[in-house]
Amino acid sequence: MTDLLFREYEKLVEIRVLGRKFSVPEKNTCLRAFQYISPQTIPYGRFCWNQECQLCRVGYQMANEANGAPRSVLACKVLVAQGMEIVELSDELNWSLREILKPSSPRPPLD
């Protein structure tokens, strides 16, 4: 699929961000993937997109490496991969993704 904002991709891959599942374009950076799932907030964050600001730091693990310590990387530099689990977000990313990451409200009772 072609979109001027994202690198060319053929499929979506599944990642987890703080326990929530999302499908995002393959071959794109984590920060672009965050923009894919929250287009109304990420572009307006204080991100430089070129590793100078350090505001997009995340900690991640791969699904098959659940026992290891999270790797600390910049979301503007690391590419998403199937099974990636983002377990830590910088304060700026937490703020920018707060709406999509907040727990869903419990359903009201039927009575």
N, CA, C and O atoms as a printed pandas DataFrame, in Angstrom:
     atom_number atom_name residue_name chain_id  residue_number  x_coord  y_coord  z_coord
0              1         N          MET        A               1    0.843   -1.168    0.000
1              2        CA          MET        A               1    0.000    0.000    0.000
2              3         C          MET        A               1    0.893    1.237    0.000
3              4         O          MET        A               1    1.960    1.232    0.614
4              5         N          THR        A               2    0.466    2.286   -0.679
5              6        CA          THR        A               2    1.262    3.494   -0.766
6              7         C          THR        A               2    0.544    4.656   -0.102
7              8         O          THR        A               2   -0.635    4.906   -0.356
8              9         N          ASP        A               3    1.264    5.351    0.740
9             10        CA          ASP        A               3    0.779    6.545    1.417
10            11         C          ASP        A               3    2.007    7.429    1.590
11            12         O          ASP        A               3    3.052    6.943    2.023
12            13         N          LEU        A               4    1.909    8.695    1.266
13            14        CA          LEU        A               4    3.069    9.573    1.322
14            15         C          LEU        A               4    3.655    9.710    2.718
15            16         O          LEU        A               4    4.843   10.001    2.862
16            17         N          LEU        A               5    2.845    9.505    3.745
17            18        CA          LEU        A               5    3.302    9.655    5.118
18            19         C          LEU        A               5    4.087    8.439    5.608
19            20         O          LEU        A               5    5.043    8.580    6.371
20            21         N          PHE        A               6    3.689    7.258    5.176
21            22        CA          PHE        A               6    4.297    6.019    5.662
22            23         C          PHE        A               6    5.182    5.407    4.589
23            24         O          PHE        A               6    4.956    5.600    3.395
24            25         N          ARG        A               7    6.195    4.667    5.031
25            26        CA          ARG        A               7    6.998    3.902    4.084
26            27         C          ARG        A               7    6.091    2.876    3.425
27            28         O          ARG        A               7    5.092    2.450    4.005
28            29         N          GLU        A               8    6.443    2.491    2.227
29            30        CA          GLU        A               8    5.620    1.533    1.495
30            31         C          GLU        A               8    5.502    0.231    2.288
31            32         O          GLU        A               8    6.494   -0.287    2.800
32            33         N          TYR        A               9    4.298   -0.282    2.380
33            34        CA          TYR        A               9    4.054   -1.521    3.118
34            35         C          TYR        A               9    3.002   -2.355    2.397
35            36         O          TYR        A               9    2.178   -1.835    1.644
36            37         N          GLU        A              10    3.050   -3.651    2.646
37            38        CA          GLU        A              10    2.107   -4.577    2.019
38            39         C          GLU        A              10    1.081   -5.099    3.008
39            40         O          GLU        A              10   -0.011   -5.511    2.618
40            41         N          LYS        A              11    1.431   -5.083    4.287
41            42        CA          LYS        A              11    0.510   -5.636    5.281
42            43         C          LYS        A              11    0.668   -4.903    6.600
43            44         O          LYS        A              11    1.599   -4.125    6.806
44            45         N          LEU        A              12   -0.268   -5.179    7.473
45            46        CA          LEU        A              12   -0.210   -4.671    8.833
46            47         C          LEU        A              12    0.342   -5.759    9.738
47            48         O          LEU        A              12    0.062   -6.939    9.529
48            49         N          VAL        A              13    1.119   -5.378   10.733
49            50        CA          VAL        A              13    1.635   -6.320   11.721
50            51         C          VAL        A              13    1.013   -5.980   13.063
51            52         O          VAL        A              13    0.628   -4.836   13.308
52            53         N          GLU        A              14    0.918   -6.962   13.913
53            54        CA          GLU        A              14    0.320   -6.755   15.230
54            55         C          GLU        A              14    1.405   -6.469   16.257
55            56         O          GLU        A              14    2.382   -7.208   16.378
56            57         N          ILE        A              15    1.211   -5.374   16.997
57            58        CA          ILE        A              15    2.098   -5.043   18.108
58            59         C          ILE        A              15    1.226   -4.800   19.341
59            60         O          ILE        A              15    0.008   -4.651   19.233
60            61         N          ARG        A              16    1.854   -4.764   20.493
61            62        CA          ARG        A              16    1.165   -4.419   21.738
62            63         C          ARG        A              16    1.826   -3.169   22.303
63            64         O          ARG        A              16    3.050   -3.039   22.317
64            65         N          VAL        A              17    0.988   -2.261   22.764
65            66        CA          VAL        A              17    1.478   -1.051   23.421
66            67         C          VAL        A              17    0.840   -1.024   24.799
67            68         O          VAL        A              17   -0.371   -0.847   24.935
68            69         N          LEU        A              18    1.671   -1.201   25.819
69            70        CA          LEU        A              18    1.215   -1.269   27.211
70            71         C          LEU        A              18    0.036   -2.239   27.354
71            72         O          LEU        A              18   -0.945   -1.949   28.039
72            73         N          GLY        A              19    0.155   -3.384   26.699
73            74        CA          GLY        A              19   -0.838   -4.447   26.815
74            75         C          GLY        A              19   -1.978   -4.401   25.823
75            76         O          GLY        A              19   -2.726   -5.374   25.725
76            77         N          ARG        A              20   -2.149   -3.314   25.079
77            78        CA          ARG        A              20   -3.243   -3.202   24.106
78            79         C          ARG        A              20   -2.737   -3.554   22.715
79            80         O          ARG        A              20   -1.656   -3.123   22.313
80            81         N          LYS        A              21   -3.527   -4.344   21.977
81            82        CA          LYS        A              21   -3.146   -4.771   20.632
82            83         C          LYS        A              21   -3.510   -3.720   19.593
83            84         O          LYS        A              21   -4.564   -3.088   19.661
84            85         N          PHE        A              22   -2.598   -3.548   18.620
85            86        CA          PHE        A              22   -2.828   -2.654   17.493
86            87         C          PHE        A              22   -2.251   -3.280   16.233
87            88         O          PHE        A              22   -1.259   -4.007   16.290
88            89         N          SER        A              23   -2.868   -3.001   15.107
89            90        CA          SER        A              23   -2.332   -3.394   13.811
90            91         C          SER        A              23   -1.771   -2.146   13.161
91            92         O          SER        A              23   -2.464   -1.138   13.025
92            93         N          VAL        A              24   -0.500   -2.220   12.756
93            94        CA          VAL        A              24    0.213   -1.064   12.214
94            95         C          VAL        A              24    0.962   -1.472   10.948
95            96         O          VAL        A              24    1.215   -2.659   10.743
96            97         N          PRO        A              25    1.323   -0.505   10.090
97            98        CA          PRO        A              25    2.032   -0.841    8.848
98            99         C          PRO        A              25    3.438   -1.368    9.105
99           100         O          PRO        A              25    4.202   -0.788    9.876
100          101         N          GLU        A              26    3.763   -2.464    8.453
101          102        CA          GLU        A              26    5.121   -3.015    8.539
102          103         C          GLU        A              26    6.111   -2.022    7.915
103          104         O          GLU        A              26    5.705   -1.087    7.225
104          105         N          LYS        A              27    7.385   -2.226    8.157
105          106        CA          LYS        A              27    8.480   -1.453    7.564
106          107         C          LYS        A              27    8.451    0.028    7.936
107          108         O          LYS        A              27    9.031    0.846    7.222
108          109         N          ASN        A              28    7.796    0.387    9.023
109          110        CA          ASN        A              28    7.743    1.765    9.482
110          111         C          ASN        A              28    8.308    1.857   10.891
111          112         O          ASN        A              28    8.347    0.865   11.619
112          113         N          THR        A              29    8.746    3.051   11.271
113          114        CA          THR        A              29    9.267    3.235   12.628
114          115         C          THR        A              29    8.117    3.163   13.631
115          116         O          THR        A              29    6.950    3.305   13.266
116          117         N          CYS        A              30    8.460    2.943   14.879
117          118        CA          CYS        A              30    7.444    2.919   15.937
118          119         C          CYS        A              30    6.701    4.246   16.015
119          120         O          CYS        A              30    5.488    4.269   16.223
120          121         N          LEU        A              31    7.417    5.342   15.851
121          122        CA          LEU        A              31    6.763    6.645   15.943
122          123         C          LEU        A              31    5.744    6.817   14.817
123          124         O          LEU        A              31    4.671    7.375   15.046
124          125         N          ARG        A              32    6.056    6.352   13.609
125          126        CA          ARG        A              32    5.075    6.379   12.508
126          127         C          ARG        A              32    3.911    5.434   12.823
127          128         O          ARG        A              32    2.761    5.744   12.515
128          129         N          ALA        A              33    4.204    4.298   13.426
129          130        CA          ALA        A              33    3.131    3.371   13.814
130          131         C          ALA        A              33    2.212    4.027   14.845
131          132         O          ALA        A              33    0.993    3.872   14.783
132          133         N          PHE        A              34    2.796    4.755   15.786
133          134        CA          PHE        A              34    1.971    5.475   16.754
134          135         C          PHE        A              34    1.124    6.522   16.046
135          136         O          PHE        A              34   -0.026    6.752   16.422
136          137         N          GLN        A              35    1.685    7.155   15.027
137          138        CA          GLN        A              35    0.917    8.137   14.265
138          139         C          GLN        A              35   -0.220    7.451   13.504
139          140         O          GLN        A              35   -1.289    8.035   13.325
140          141         N          TYR        A              36    0.006    6.236   13.064
141          142        CA          TYR        A              36   -1.031    5.471   12.361
142          143         C          TYR        A              36   -2.213    5.194   13.287
143          144         O          TYR        A              36   -3.368    5.282   12.869
144          145         N          ILE        A              37   -1.922    4.859   14.546
145          146        CA          ILE        A              37   -3.016    4.531   15.469
146          147         C          ILE        A              37   -3.592    5.761   16.166
147          148         O          ILE        A              37   -4.691    5.699   16.717
148          149         N          SER        A              38   -2.865    6.875   16.146
149          150        CA          SER        A              38   -3.368    8.104   16.762
150          151         C          SER        A              38   -2.995    9.320   15.905
151          152         O          SER        A              38   -2.178   10.145   16.313
152          153         N          PRO        A              39   -3.596    9.423   14.717
153          154        CA          PRO        A              39   -3.215   10.506   13.793
154          155         C          PRO        A              39   -3.576   11.901   14.287
155          156         O          PRO        A              39   -3.046   12.889   13.779
156          157         N          GLN        A              40   -4.446   11.996   15.244
157          158        CA          GLN        A              40   -4.861   13.305   15.740
158          159         C          GLN        A              40   -3.958   13.843   16.843
159          160         O          GLN        A              40   -4.088   15.011   17.206
160          161         N          THR        A              41   -3.037   13.030   17.398
161          162        CA          THR        A              41   -2.191   13.524   18.487
162          163         C          THR        A              41   -0.691   13.474   18.195
163          164         O          THR        A              41    0.019   14.432   18.500
164          165         N          ILE        A              42   -0.206   12.409   17.627
165          166        CA          ILE        A              42    1.243   12.243   17.442
166          167         C          ILE        A              42    1.853   13.361   16.588
167          168         O          ILE        A              42    2.924   13.852   16.945
168          169         N          PRO        A              43    1.238   13.789   15.490
169          170        CA          PRO        A              43    1.861   14.861   14.698
170          171         C          PRO        A              43    2.007   16.172   15.468
171          172         O          PRO        A              43    2.820   17.019   15.099
172          173         N          TYR        A              44    1.234   16.341   16.524
173          174        CA          TYR        A              44    1.271   17.580   17.281
174          175         C          TYR        A              44    2.093   17.474   18.563
175          176         O          TYR        A              44    2.164   18.422   19.345
176          177         N          GLY        A              45    2.710   16.320   18.772
177          178        CA          GLY        A              45    3.608   16.158   19.911
178          179         C          GLY        A              45    4.900   16.930   19.677
179          180         O          GLY        A              45    5.120   17.474   18.595
180          181         N          ARG        A              46    5.736   16.971   20.680
181          182        CA          ARG        A              46    6.994   17.725   20.587
182          183         C          ARG        A              46    8.140   16.869   20.055
183          184         O          ARG        A              46    9.276   17.000   20.510
184          185         N          PHE        A              47    7.851   16.006   19.108
185          186        CA          PHE        A              47    8.855   15.082   18.577
186          187         C          PHE        A              47    9.639   15.729   17.440
187          188         O          PHE        A              47    9.073   16.457   16.625
188          189         N          CYS        A              48   10.937   15.463   17.389
189          190        CA          CYS        A              48   11.770   16.007   16.318
190          191         C          CYS        A              48   11.856   15.040   15.133
191          192         O          CYS        A              48   12.185   15.465   14.025
192          193         N          TRP        A              49   11.571   13.772   15.338
193          194        CA          TRP        A              49   11.577   12.706   14.332
194          195         C          TRP        A              49   12.974   12.334   13.844
195          196         O          TRP        A              49   13.091   11.561   12.893
196          197         N          ASN        A              50   14.035   12.851   14.457
197          198        CA          ASN        A              50   15.388   12.532   13.982
198          199         C          ASN        A              50   16.391   12.280   15.113
199          200         O          ASN        A              50   17.587   12.509   14.930
200          201         N          GLN        A              51   15.939   11.823   16.247
201          202        CA          GLN        A              51   16.673   11.403   17.436
202          203         C          GLN        A              51   17.371   12.504   18.209
203          204         O          GLN        A              51   18.174   12.199   19.090
204          205         N          GLU        A              52   17.111   13.740   17.929
205          206        CA          GLU        A              52   17.755   14.814   18.683
206          207         C          GLU        A              52   17.051   15.115   19.998
207          208         O          GLU        A              52   17.717   15.414   20.989
208          209         N          CYS        A              53   15.709   15.044   20.037
209          210        CA          CYS        A              53   14.974   15.476   21.234
210          211         C          CYS        A              53   14.906   14.410   22.324
211          212         O          CYS        A              53   14.776   14.748   23.500
212          213         N          GLN        A              54   14.990   13.148   21.965
213          214        CA          GLN        A              54   14.924   12.030   22.914
214          215         C          GLN        A              54   13.557   11.885   23.588
215          216         O          GLN        A              54   13.442   11.161   24.577
216          217         N          LEU        A              55   12.514   12.558   23.074
217          218        CA          LEU        A              55   11.190   12.517   23.692
218          219         C          LEU        A              55   10.371   11.291   23.297
219          220         O          LEU        A              55    9.287   11.075   23.841
220          221         N          CYS        A              56   10.867   10.490   22.366
221          222        CA          CYS        A              56   10.093    9.328   21.905
222          223         C          CYS        A              56   10.690    8.007   22.403
223          224         O          CYS        A              56   10.491    6.967   21.775
224          225         N          ARG        A              57   11.400    8.038   23.494
225          226        CA          ARG        A              57   12.036    6.815   24.019
226          227         C          ARG        A              57   10.986    5.800   24.471
227          228         O          ARG        A              57   10.026    6.148   25.159
228          229         N          VAL        A              58   11.182    4.550   24.076
229          230        CA          VAL        A              58   10.303    3.451   24.472
230          231         C          VAL        A              58   11.157    2.288   24.954
231          232         O          VAL        A              58   12.347    2.200   24.651
232          233         N          GLY        A              59   10.532    1.409   25.703
233          234        CA          GLY        A              59   11.145    0.142   26.072
234          235         C          GLY        A              59   10.326   -0.946   25.416
235          236         O          GLY        A              59    9.099   -0.946   25.521
236          237         N          TYR        A              60   10.986   -1.879   24.737
237          238        CA          TYR        A              60   10.240   -2.940   24.063
238          239         C          TYR        A              60   10.894   -4.293   24.245
239          240         O          TYR        A              60   12.081   -4.412   24.549
240          241         N          GLN        A              61   10.074   -5.300   24.046
241          242        CA          GLN        A              61   10.505   -6.696   24.030
242          243         C          GLN        A              61    9.817   -7.356   22.850
243          244         O          GLN        A              61    8.783   -6.886   22.376
244          245         N          MET        A              62   10.385   -8.420   22.395
245          246        CA          MET        A              62    9.701   -9.233   21.393
246          247         C          MET        A              62    8.924  -10.315   22.140
247          248         O          MET        A              62    9.321  -10.729   23.229
248          249         N          ALA        A              63    7.837  -10.762   21.562
249          250        CA          ALA        A              63    6.952  -11.722   22.226
250          251         C          ALA        A              63    7.704  -12.966   22.688
251          252         O          ALA        A              63    7.380  -13.521   23.738
252          253         N          ASN        A              64    8.689  -13.409   21.935
253          254        CA          ASN        A              64    9.430  -14.620   22.305
254          255         C          ASN        A              64   10.562  -14.343   23.298
255          256         O          ASN        A              64   11.282  -15.269   23.671
256          257         N          GLU        A              65   10.736  -13.081   23.738
257          258        CA          GLU        A              65   11.770  -12.716   24.695
258          259         C          GLU        A              65   11.167  -12.119   25.964
259          260         O          GLU        A              65   11.750  -11.206   26.549
260          261         N          ALA        A              66   10.039  -12.607   26.387
261          262        CA          ALA        A              66    9.280  -11.996   27.487
262          263         C          ALA        A              66   10.050  -11.943   28.804
263          264         O          ALA        A              66    9.732  -11.107   29.650
264          265         N          ASN        A              67   11.040  -12.794   29.009
265          266        CA          ASN        A              67   11.751  -12.823   30.289
266          267         C          ASN        A              67   12.919  -11.848   30.352
267          268         O          ASN        A              67   13.442  -11.594   31.437
268          269         N          GLY        A              68   13.338  -11.301   29.229
269          270        CA          GLY        A              68   14.471  -10.380   29.221
270          271         C          GLY        A              68   14.068   -8.970   29.616
271          272         O          GLY        A              68   12.884   -8.638   29.654
272          273         N          ALA        A              69   15.058   -8.151   29.909
273          274        CA          ALA        A              69   14.800   -6.751   30.237
274          275         C          ALA        A              69   14.419   -6.005   28.962
275          276         O          ALA        A              69   14.941   -6.311   27.891
276          277         N          PRO        A              70   13.523   -5.037   29.062
277          278        CA          PRO        A              70   13.141   -4.267   27.869
278          279         C          PRO        A              70   14.334   -3.501   27.293
279          280         O          PRO        A              70   15.189   -3.006   28.027
280          281         N          ARG        A              71   14.366   -3.419   25.979
281          282        CA          ARG        A              71   15.393   -2.628   25.297
282          283         C          ARG        A              71   14.908   -1.186   25.222
283          284         O          ARG        A              71   13.768   -0.934   24.831
284          285         N          SER        A              72   15.745   -0.259   25.584
285          286        CA          SER        A              72   15.406    1.159   25.514
286          287         C          SER        A              72   15.898    1.711   24.182
287          288         O          SER        A              72   17.095    1.682   23.896
288          289         N          VAL        A              73   14.971    2.215   23.368
289          290        CA          VAL        A              73   15.291    2.725   22.038
290          291         C          VAL        A              73   14.459    3.977   21.764
291          292         O          VAL        A              73   13.534    4.299   22.509
292          293         N          LEU        A              74   14.801    4.665   20.697
293          294        CA          LEU        A              74   14.001    5.795   20.246
294          295         C          LEU        A              74   12.987    5.306   19.226
295          296         O          LEU        A              74   13.336    4.603   18.278
296          297         N          ALA        A              75   11.742    5.678   19.424
297          298        CA          ALA        A              75   10.669    5.219   18.534
298          299         C          ALA        A              75   10.824    5.768   17.124
299          300         O          ALA        A              75   10.260    5.208   16.184
300          301         N          CYS        A              76   11.573    6.850   16.955
301          302        CA          CYS        A              76   11.785    7.408   15.621
302          303         C          CYS        A              76   12.845    6.644   14.845
303          304         O          CYS        A              76   13.047    6.909   13.659
304          305         N          LYS        A              77   13.525    5.705   15.484
305          306        CA          LYS        A              77   14.608    4.973   14.826
306          307         C          LYS        A              77   14.357    3.481   14.660
307          308         O          LYS        A              77   14.874    2.886   13.714
308          309         N          VAL        A              78   13.592    2.862   15.532
309          310        CA          VAL        A              78   13.412    1.411   15.469
310          311         C          VAL        A              78   12.165    1.074   14.646
311          312         O          VAL        A              78   11.131    1.731   14.767
312          313         N          LEU        A              79   12.281    0.047   13.814
313          314        CA          LEU        A              79   11.157   -0.391   12.989
314          315         C          LEU        A              79   10.268   -1.347   13.762
315          316         O          LEU        A              79   10.751   -2.146   14.564
316          317         N          VAL        A              80    8.966   -1.263   13.520
317          318        CA          VAL        A              80    8.041   -2.190   14.163
318          319         C          VAL        A              80    8.227   -3.581   13.571
319          320         O          VAL        A              80    8.694   -3.731   12.442
320          321         N          ALA        A              81    7.861   -4.587   14.339
321          322        CA          ALA        A              81    7.948   -5.974   13.882
322          323         C          ALA        A              81    6.799   -6.753   14.505
323          324         O          ALA        A              81    6.329   -6.428   15.596
324          325         N          GLN        A              82    6.363   -7.766   13.810
325          326        CA          GLN        A              82    5.305   -8.627   14.319
326          327         C          GLN        A              82    5.697   -9.140   15.700
327          328         O          GLN        A              82    6.799   -9.660   15.878
328          329         N          GLY        A              83    4.810   -9.000   16.673
329          330        CA          GLY        A              83    5.059   -9.504   18.010
330          331         C          GLY        A              83    5.792   -8.544   18.925
331          332         O          GLY        A              83    6.113   -8.904   20.057
332          333         N          MET        A              84    6.065   -7.340   18.467
333          334        CA          MET        A              84    6.743   -6.356   19.311
334          335         C          MET        A              84    5.814   -5.939   20.447
335          336         O          MET        A              84    4.622   -5.710   20.238
336          337         N          GLU        A              85    6.370   -5.844   21.640
337          338        CA          GLU        A              85    5.603   -5.414   22.806
338          339         C          GLU        A              85    6.265   -4.189   23.409
339          340         O          GLU        A              85    7.353   -4.280   23.977
340          341         N          ILE        A              86    5.612   -3.049   23.288
341          342        CA          ILE        A              86    6.103   -1.806   23.866
342          343         C          ILE        A              86    5.641   -1.806   25.323
343          344         O          ILE        A              86    4.441   -1.759   25.596
344          345         N          VAL        A              87    6.582   -1.859   26.248
345          346        CA          VAL        A              87    6.232   -1.972   27.669
346          347         C          VAL        A              87    6.518   -0.695   28.456
347          348         O          VAL        A              87    6.091   -0.565   29.604
348          349         N          GLU        A              88    7.232    0.242   27.850
349          350        CA          GLU        A              88    7.528    1.520   28.498
350          351         C          GLU        A              88    7.400    2.618   27.461
351          352         O          GLU        A              88    7.829    2.455   26.318
352          353         N          LEU        A              89    6.804    3.751   27.863
353          354        CA          LEU        A              89    6.673    4.918   26.989
354          355         C          LEU        A              89    7.215    6.145   27.705
355          356         O          LEU        A              89    7.087    6.275   28.922
356          357         N          SER        A              90    7.819    7.037   26.943
357          358        CA          SER        A              90    8.251    8.310   27.515
358          359         C          SER        A              90    7.026    9.106   27.958
359          360         O          SER        A              90    5.903    8.798   27.559
360          361         N          ASP        A              91    7.242   10.116   28.772
361          362        CA          ASP        A              91    6.134   10.954   29.231
362          363         C          ASP        A              91    5.408   11.605   28.051
363          364         O          ASP        A              91    4.180   11.692   28.052
364          365         N          GLU        A              92    6.155   12.059   27.055
365          366        CA          GLU        A              92    5.537   12.713   25.893
366          367         C          GLU        A              92    4.664   11.733   25.109
367          368         O          GLU        A              92    3.578   12.096   24.659
368          369         N          LEU        A              93    5.128   10.501   24.945
369          370        CA          LEU        A              93    4.311    9.495   24.253
370          371         C          LEU        A              93    3.101    9.110   25.092
371          372         O          LEU        A              93    2.004    8.950   24.555
372          373         N          ASN        A              94    3.281    8.960   26.393
373          374        CA          ASN        A              94    2.143    8.674   27.275
374          375         C          ASN        A              94    1.073    9.743   27.122
375          376         O          ASN        A              94   -0.114    9.432   27.019
376          377         N          TRP        A              95    1.491   10.994   27.106
377          378        CA          TRP        A              95    0.552   12.102   26.959
378          379         C          TRP        A              95   -0.143   12.035   25.596
379          380         O          TRP        A              95   -1.363   12.170   25.512
380          381         N          SER        A              96    0.628   11.828   24.541
381          382        CA          SER        A              96    0.078   11.825   23.190
382          383         C          SER        A              96   -0.845   10.635   22.922
383          384         O          SER        A              96   -1.777   10.739   22.124
384          385         N          LEU        A              97   -0.591    9.515   23.578
385          386        CA          LEU        A              97   -1.381    8.295   23.338
386          387         C          LEU        A              97   -2.404    8.024   24.439
387          388         O          LEU        A              97   -3.023    6.960   24.456
388          389         N          ARG        A              98   -2.584    8.957   25.343
389          390        CA          ARG        A              98   -3.433    8.721   26.521
390          391         C          ARG        A              98   -4.850    8.293   26.156
391          392         O          ARG        A              98   -5.417    7.434   26.831
392          393         N          GLU        A              99   -5.430    8.862   25.119
393          394        CA          GLU        A              99   -6.823    8.538   24.768
394          395         C          GLU        A              99   -6.972    7.113   24.251
395          396         O          GLU        A              99   -7.939    6.430   24.591
396          397         N          ILE        A             100   -6.035    6.661   23.439
397          398        CA          ILE        A             100   -6.176    5.307   22.896
398          399         C          ILE        A             100   -5.709    4.229   23.858
399          400         O          ILE        A             100   -6.043    3.056   23.690
400          401         N          LEU        A             101   -4.935    4.622   24.868
401          402        CA          LEU        A             101   -4.435    3.636   25.825
402          403         C          LEU        A             101   -5.240    3.564   27.111
403          404         O          LEU        A             101   -5.039    2.653   27.915
404          405         N          LYS        A             102   -6.146    4.507   27.319
405          406        CA          LYS        A             102   -6.900    4.469   28.575
406          407         C          LYS        A             102   -7.794    3.234   28.593
407          408         O          LYS        A             102   -8.296    2.809   27.552
408          409         N          PRO        A             103   -7.991    2.662   29.774
409          410        CA          PRO        A             103   -8.829    1.461   29.871
410          411         C          PRO        A             103  -10.252    1.771   29.424
411          412         O          PRO        A             103  -10.784    2.847   29.695
412          413         N          SER        A             104  -10.840    0.829   28.752
413          414        CA          SER        A             104  -12.222    1.034   28.331
414          415         C          SER        A             104  -13.138    0.992   29.554
415          416         O          SER        A             104  -12.869    0.293   30.531
416          417         N          SER        A             105  -14.209    1.746   29.475
417          418        CA          SER        A             105  -15.160    1.805   30.589
418          419         C          SER        A             105  -15.941    0.503   30.670
419          420         O          SER        A             105  -16.248   -0.103   29.643
420          421         N          PRO        A             106  -16.261    0.073   31.872
421          422        CA          PRO        A             106  -17.062   -1.165   32.002
422          423         C          PRO        A             106  -18.458   -0.945   31.430
423          424         O          PRO        A             106  -19.003    0.157   31.489
424          425         N          ARG        A             107  -19.008   -1.984   30.890
425          426        CA          ARG        A             107  -20.361   -1.897   30.347
426          427         C          ARG        A             107  -21.355   -1.720   31.491
427          428         O          ARG        A             107  -21.188   -2.320   32.552
428          429         N          PRO        A             108  -22.378   -0.909   31.286
429          430        CA          PRO        A             108  -23.384   -0.750   32.336
430          431         C          PRO        A             108  -24.172   -2.042   32.508
431          432         O          PRO        A             108  -24.294   -2.826   31.567
432          433         N          PRO        A             109  -24.703   -2.265   33.694
433          434        CA          PRO        A             109  -25.489   -3.489   33.913
434          435         C          PRO        A             109  -26.793   -3.451   33.087
435          436         O          PRO        A             109  -27.286   -2.378   32.740
436          437         N          LEU        A             110  -27.313   -4.592   32.796
437          438        CA          LEU        A             110  -28.528   -4.698   31.991
438          439         C          LEU        A             110  -29.788   -4.363   32.800
439          440         O          LEU        A             110  -30.826   -4.071   32.208
440          441         N          ASP        A             111  -29.724   -4.397   34.115
441          442        CA          ASP        A             111  -30.905   -4.142   34.953
442          443         C          ASP        A             111  -31.368   -2.717   34.821
443          444         O          ASP        A             111  -32.348   -2.325   35.454
